[in-house]
């Protein structure tokens, strides 16, 4: 059924849309499974409570405690016959001439000096009938003095572990949670140079480098902007932007990448250049200190506002190199070569290199010495090479 739904989608849908729909269905199935599990836990709790109530009614009944014989009769305490007691009215012993209270008077209490003192002051009245025997308490003993406390089992809902890498990565473009969270890292760059007096100039360099890395995907966003003006007239004004998504294949060294670039330069023979490409990447070196990755792919570019605005098919050869020199220093180099498929003598090369030096670990502040070189073999009357170098402060985020 899922396969029929997958292949019955309109042909105008791209593969990413189908994959996102399929992953959305899997996501809903997972939610339904969790709801079914929670429902089963609730039913089990109710069944356990009902069983405990049934056992209670069998042992104690609804009208009170029952005996252990299980005959269903409510237990009532036995009655004990009470004996009649009368005070001793015998003759009082005589003590001396007067005795206790005078001659001829009876006393309810014996005296210690009289032999009669050994007799009890009270005796059980005679002829009171047969002596009653106490019932065997063990035969009709109450099983519990107080009702037992039956505690229902504590059923906790299953704890779902945060699997951000799996859920978000499988359909990253459809999940709003992909665009924020603790998985982001990067830096902001700021450089400024100004002069006023006989020479009036302002030079500013801005940059941003953001990266979101998970177990299966790495999304990189990079932007650089440089502008220099002298007495209100721009002598340099360019910007370069890049978006790249790498899809890693498990623990292997292979990956699939998609790259999109945007280039603006006020002093080029075009206003804007757009390029997109995709291909395979292979990590030649991959450890905690050094990373070296080679890329090969194909794409297309177009210059807007230039002499030729046609689409140009291009190949893409790329190298990414990172090296931790020590705890405070890091070297980053990236090179992309774009030859024309129809004319290999027409090509572009973009090189971006940076040397980062940690200044303050607590403030995440570093110094970056960077350079961006853009070479175009078809400058159309302009210089083929443009080099921007800068010394900027780097704020890690």
C-alpha positions as CSV (number, residue, x, y, z in Angstrom):
1,X,0.0,0.0,0.0
2,X,2.8,2.4,0.9
3,X,4.6,1.5,-2.4
4,X,1.4,2.1,-4.4
5,X,1.0,5.5,-2.7
6,X,4.7,6.3,-3.2
7,X,4.6,5.6,-7.0
8,X,1.1,7.1,-7.5
9,X,2.3,10.7,-6.7
10,X,2.1,13.2,-9.5
11,X,5.2,13.3,-11.6
12,X,5.8,17.0,-10.8
13,X,6.8,16.0,-7.3
14,X,10.5,15.8,-6.7
15,X,12.1,12.9,-4.9
16,X,12.6,14.9,-1.7
17,X,8.9,15.6,-1.5
18,X,8.1,11.8,-1.8
19,X,10.7,11.0,0.8
20,X,9.3,13.6,3.1
21,X,5.8,12.3,2.7
22,X,6.9,8.7,3.3
23,X,8.8,9.8,6.4
24,X,5.8,11.7,7.6
25,X,3.7,8.5,7.3
26,X,6.3,6.6,9.3
27,X,6.3,9.4,11.9
28,X,2.5,9.1,12.3
29,X,2.7,5.3,12.6
30,X,5.2,5.8,15.4
31,X,2.8,8.2,17.2
32,X,0.0,5.7,16.7
33,X,2.1,2.9,18.2
34,X,2.9,5.0,21.2
35,X,-0.8,5.8,21.7
36,X,-1.6,2.0,21.5
37,X,1.0,1.2,24.0
38,X,-0.3,3.8,26.4
39,X,-3.9,2.5,26.0
40,X,-2.7,-1.1,26.7
41,X,-1.0,0.2,29.9
42,X,-4.3,1.9,31.0
43,X,-6.3,-1.3,30.3
44,X,-3.8,-3.3,32.3
45,X,-4.1,-0.9,35.3
46,X,-7.9,-1.1,35.2
47,X,-7.8,-4.9,35.1
48,X,-5.4,-5.0,38.0
49,X,-7.6,-2.7,40.1
50,X,-10.7,-4.8,39.3
51,X,-9.0,-8.0,40.4
52,X,-7.9,-6.5,43.7
53,X,-11.5,-5.3,44.3
54,X,-12.8,-8.8,43.6
55,X,-10.4,-10.4,46.1
56,X,-11.4,-7.9,48.7
57,X,-15.1,-8.7,48.3
58,X,-14.4,-12.4,48.6
59,X,-12.4,-12.0,51.8
60,X,-14.3,-9.3,53.6
61,X,-17.7,-9.0,51.8
62,X,-19.6,-5.9,51.3
63,X,-21.2,-5.8,54.8
64,X,-18.2,-6.2,57.1
65,X,-15.4,-8.7,58.0
66,X,-15.8,-12.4,57.2
67,X,-14.4,-15.3,59.1
68,X,-11.7,-17.6,57.7
69,X,-14.2,-20.4,57.1
70,X,-15.4,-18.5,54.1
71,X,-19.1,-19.1,54.8
72,X,-20.0,-15.5,54.0
73,X,-21.4,-14.7,57.4
74,X,-20.4,-11.4,59.0
75,X,-18.4,-11.9,62.1
76,X,-19.9,-10.8,65.5
77,X,-18.0,-10.9,68.8
78,X,-19.1,-13.8,71.2
79,X,-21.0,-12.9,74.4
80,X,-19.7,-14.1,77.7
81,X,-22.1,-14.9,80.6
82,X,-21.4,-12.7,83.6
83,X,-21.3,-14.3,87.2
84,X,-23.1,-12.7,90.1
85,X,-20.8,-11.6,92.9
86,X,-22.0,-10.9,96.5
87,X,-20.1,-9.5,99.5
88,X,-19.2,-11.9,102.3
89,X,-21.7,-11.5,105.1
90,X,-20.3,-14.0,107.7
91,X,-19.7,-13.2,111.3
92,X,-17.0,-10.7,111.9
93,X,-14.0,-11.8,113.9
94,X,-13.9,-10.2,117.4
95,X,-10.8,-8.2,118.2
96,X,-10.6,-7.6,121.9
97,X,-13.8,-6.7,123.7
98,X,-15.1,-4.2,121.3
99,X,-13.9,-5.8,118.1
100,X,-14.1,-3.9,114.8
101,X,-16.8,-1.3,115.1
102,X,-18.3,-2.8,118.2
103,X,-19.7,-6.2,119.3
104,X,-22.1,-8.0,117.1
105,X,-21.2,-5.9,114.0
106,X,-20.2,-7.5,110.8
107,X,-17.3,-6.1,108.7
108,X,-16.9,-6.6,105.0
109,X,-13.1,-6.7,105.4
110,X,-11.1,-9.4,107.3
111,X,-8.4,-8.6,109.8
112,X,-4.9,-9.8,109.5
113,X,-4.7,-11.1,113.0
114,X,-7.7,-13.3,112.6
115,X,-7.6,-16.8,111.1
116,X,-10.6,-15.8,109.0
117,X,-8.4,-13.3,107.2
118,X,-7.3,-16.0,104.9
119,X,-10.8,-16.2,103.5
120,X,-11.6,-13.9,100.6
121,X,-13.7,-10.9,101.2
122,X,-15.8,-11.8,98.2
123,X,-16.9,-15.2,97.1
124,X,-18.8,-16.4,94.0
125,X,-22.5,-16.8,94.6
126,X,-23.6,-20.4,94.6
127,X,-26.1,-21.9,92.3
128,X,-25.6,-19.6,89.4
129,X,-25.8,-22.3,86.8
130,X,-23.2,-24.0,84.7
131,X,-20.0,-22.3,84.2
132,X,-19.8,-20.7,80.7
133,X,-16.7,-21.5,78.7
134,X,-15.1,-19.0,76.4
135,X,-15.3,-19.9,72.8
136,X,-12.2,-20.8,70.9
137,X,-11.1,-17.5,69.7
138,X,-8.8,-19.1,67.1
139,X,-11.7,-20.6,65.3
140,X,-13.3,-17.2,64.8
141,X,-10.4,-14.8,64.9
142,X,-10.5,-11.7,62.7
143,X,-8.0,-12.1,59.9
144,X,-7.1,-8.4,59.8
145,X,-7.6,-5.7,62.3
146,X,-7.7,-3.1,59.6
147,X,-8.4,-3.5,55.9
148,X,-5.2,-4.1,53.9
149,X,-3.9,-1.3,51.8
150,X,-3.9,-2.4,48.2
151,X,-1.6,-0.3,46.1
152,X,-2.1,-0.3,42.4
153,X,1.0,-1.0,40.4
154,X,2.8,2.1,39.2
155,X,2.8,2.0,35.4
156,X,4.9,4.7,33.8
157,X,4.7,5.7,30.2
158,X,7.6,4.6,28.2
159,X,10.3,7.3,28.1
160,X,11.1,8.3,24.5
161,X,14.8,9.1,24.1
162,X,15.6,12.2,22.2
163,X,16.7,10.9,18.8
164,X,17.1,14.2,17.1
165,X,19.5,12.8,14.6
166,X,17.1,10.1,13.4
167,X,13.7,12.0,13.3
168,X,14.9,15.3,12.1
169,X,17.5,14.1,9.6
170,X,15.2,11.7,7.8
171,X,12.8,14.5,6.8
172,X,14.9,17.6,7.7
173,X,13.2,20.0,5.2
174,X,9.7,19.4,6.7
175,X,10.6,19.7,10.4
176,X,10.7,23.2,12.0
177,X,12.9,21.8,14.8
178,X,15.7,21.3,12.3
179,X,16.4,25.0,12.1
180,X,17.1,25.6,15.8
181,X,18.5,23.6,18.7
182,X,21.8,22.9,20.5
183,X,23.3,21.1,17.5
184,X,24.3,24.4,15.9
185,X,27.8,25.8,16.1
186,X,29.8,28.5,14.3
187,X,31.3,31.9,14.5
188,X,30.7,35.6,13.6
189,X,33.5,37.7,12.1
190,X,34.0,41.5,12.4
191,X,36.8,43.7,11.0
192,X,36.8,47.5,10.7
193,X,39.3,50.0,9.4
194,X,38.6,53.7,9.0
195,X,40.5,57.0,8.4
196,X,39.5,60.6,8.4
197,X,41.4,63.8,7.6
198,X,43.5,64.2,4.4
199,X,42.4,60.7,3.6
200,X,38.8,59.6,4.2
201,X,38.2,55.9,4.0
202,X,36.2,53.2,5.7
203,X,36.7,49.5,5.3
204,X,34.5,46.9,6.9
205,X,34.5,43.1,6.8
206,X,31.7,41.0,8.0
207,X,31.3,37.2,8.0
208,X,29.4,34.3,9.5
209,X,30.0,30.6,9.5
210,X,27.3,28.3,10.9
211,X,27.2,24.6,11.0
212,X,24.7,22.0,12.1
213,X,26.2,18.5,12.5
214,X,24.3,15.4,13.3
215,X,25.0,11.7,12.9
216,X,23.8,11.6,9.2
217,X,23.8,15.2,8.0
218,X,26.0,18.3,8.1
219,X,24.5,21.6,7.1
220,X,26.9,24.5,6.5
221,X,26.0,28.2,6.0
222,X,28.7,30.7,5.2
223,X,28.7,34.3,4.2
224,X,31.4,37.0,3.7
225,X,31.0,40.6,2.9
226,X,33.7,43.3,2.3
227,X,33.2,47.0,1.5
228,X,35.7,49.8,1.2
229,X,34.9,53.4,0.4
230,X,37.2,56.4,-0.1
231,X,35.5,59.9,0.2
232,X,32.1,58.3,-0.3
233,X,33.1,56.4,-3.4
234,X,33.2,52.6,-3.2
235,X,36.5,51.0,-4.2
236,X,35.6,47.5,-3.1
237,X,32.2,46.0,-2.6
238,X,31.6,42.2,-2.9
239,X,29.8,39.4,-1.1
240,X,30.0,35.6,-1.3
241,X,27.5,33.2,0.2
242,X,27.4,29.4,0.3
243,X,25.0,26.7,1.4
244,X,26.1,23.1,1.6
245,X,24.4,19.9,2.8
246,X,26.4,16.7,3.3
247,X,24.7,13.4,3.7
248,X,27.0,10.8,5.5
249,X,26.6,7.1,4.8
250,X,27.0,5.7,8.3
251,X,30.5,4.9,9.5
252,X,31.9,4.9,5.9
253,X,34.1,7.6,4.5
254,X,31.6,8.4,1.7
255,X,29.1,11.2,1.6
256,X,26.7,12.9,-0.8
257,X,26.8,16.7,-1.0
258,X,24.7,19.5,-2.4
259,X,26.3,22.9,-2.9
260,X,24.8,26.2,-3.8
261,X,26.8,29.5,-4.1
262,X,26.0,33.2,-4.7
263,X,28.5,35.7,-5.7
264,X,28.1,39.5,-5.9
265,X,30.8,42.0,-7.0
266,X,30.1,45.6,-7.9
267,X,33.2,45.8,-10.1
268,X,32.7,42.6,-12.1
269,X,31.1,42.5,-15.5
270,X,28.0,40.9,-14.0
271,X,25.7,41.8,-11.1
272,X,25.1,38.3,-9.6
273,X,26.3,34.8,-10.2
274,X,24.4,31.8,-9.1
275,X,25.7,28.2,-9.1
276,X,24.5,24.8,-7.9
277,X,26.1,21.4,-7.9
278,X,25.9,18.0,-6.3
279,X,28.1,15.0,-6.1
280,X,30.1,12.5,-4.0
281,X,32.7,13.2,-1.3
282,X,35.3,10.9,0.2
283,X,37.2,11.5,3.5
284,X,40.8,10.7,2.9
285,X,41.8,11.6,6.5
286,X,39.3,11.7,9.3
287,X,40.3,12.0,12.9
288,X,40.2,14.4,15.8
289,X,43.1,16.4,14.6
290,X,43.1,16.4,10.8
291,X,40.3,16.1,8.2
292,X,40.9,16.0,4.5
293,X,37.9,15.4,2.1
294,X,37.8,15.3,-1.6
295,X,34.7,16.1,-3.7
296,X,33.6,15.5,-7.2
297,X,30.3,16.5,-8.8
298,X,28.4,18.4,-11.5
299,X,26.2,21.4,-11.7
300,X,25.3,24.5,-13.5
301,X,25.9,28.3,-13.1
302,X,24.4,31.5,-14.5
303,X,25.6,35.1,-14.5
304,X,22.8,37.7,-14.1
305,X,23.3,41.2,-15.5
306,X,26.4,40.2,-17.5
307,X,27.3,39.8,-21.2
308,X,26.1,36.1,-21.3
309,X,23.2,35.1,-19.1
310,X,22.9,31.5,-20.4
311,X,23.2,28.5,-18.2
312,X,26.7,27.0,-18.2
313,X,27.1,23.3,-17.2
314,X,30.1,22.9,-14.9
315,X,32.0,20.2,-13.1
316,X,33.0,20.6,-9.5
317,X,36.3,19.4,-8.0
318,X,36.6,20.3,-4.3
319,X,39.0,19.9,-1.4
320,X,38.2,20.6,2.3
321,X,41.1,20.6,4.8
322,X,41.1,21.3,8.5
323,X,44.0,20.9,10.9
324,X,44.2,21.5,14.7
325,X,47.7,22.8,15.0
326,X,47.4,22.9,18.8
327,X,44.9,23.8,21.5
328,X,44.8,27.5,20.4
329,X,45.4,27.4,16.7
330,X,43.5,26.0,13.8
331,X,44.0,26.0,10.0
332,X,41.1,25.8,7.5
333,X,41.5,25.7,3.7
334,X,38.7,25.1,1.1
335,X,39.2,25.0,-2.7
336,X,36.5,24.6,-5.4
337,X,37.3,24.3,-9.1
338,X,34.5,24.8,-11.7
339,X,35.6,23.8,-15.2
340,X,33.1,24.2,-18.1
341,X,32.0,20.8,-19.4
342,X,32.0,22.2,-23.0
343,X,35.3,24.0,-22.7
344,X,37.8,22.9,-20.1
345,X,39.8,26.0,-20.8
346,X,37.0,28.1,-19.3
347,X,36.9,27.7,-15.5
348,X,36.6,29.3,-12.1
349,X,38.5,28.7,-8.9
350,X,37.4,29.9,-5.5
351,X,39.9,29.5,-2.6
352,X,39.0,30.3,1.0
353,X,41.8,30.0,3.7
354,X,41.8,31.0,7.4
355,X,44.1,30.7,10.4
356,X,42.4,31.0,13.7
357,X,44.2,31.9,16.9
358,X,42.3,31.6,20.3
359,X,42.6,34.7,22.4
360,X,40.2,34.2,25.2
361,X,38.7,30.8,25.9
362,X,36.1,32.0,28.4
363,X,34.8,34.7,26.0
364,X,35.2,32.4,22.9
365,X,37.2,35.2,21.2
366,X,39.7,34.4,18.5
367,X,41.8,36.3,15.9
368,X,41.4,35.1,12.3
369,X,43.8,35.9,9.4
370,X,41.8,35.0,6.3
371,X,42.0,35.3,2.6
372,X,39.5,34.7,-0.2
373,X,40.7,34.4,-3.8
374,X,38.3,34.3,-6.8
375,X,39.7,33.5,-10.2
376,X,37.8,33.6,-13.4
377,X,39.4,32.7,-16.7
378,X,36.8,34.7,-18.7
379,X,36.9,38.1,-17.1
380,X,35.4,39.9,-20.1
381,X,37.8,42.8,-20.0
382,X,38.3,42.9,-16.3
383,X,41.1,41.4,-14.1
384,X,40.8,37.7,-13.8
385,X,41.9,37.5,-10.1
386,X,40.3,39.1,-7.0
387,X,41.9,38.7,-3.6
388,X,40.4,39.7,-0.3
389,X,42.6,39.4,2.8
390,X,41.6,40.5,6.3
391,X,42.4,40.4,10.0
392,X,39.1,40.0,11.9
393,X,37.9,39.1,15.4
394,X,36.1,35.8,15.6
395,X,33.3,35.3,18.1
396,X,32.4,31.6,18.6
397,X,28.8,30.8,19.2
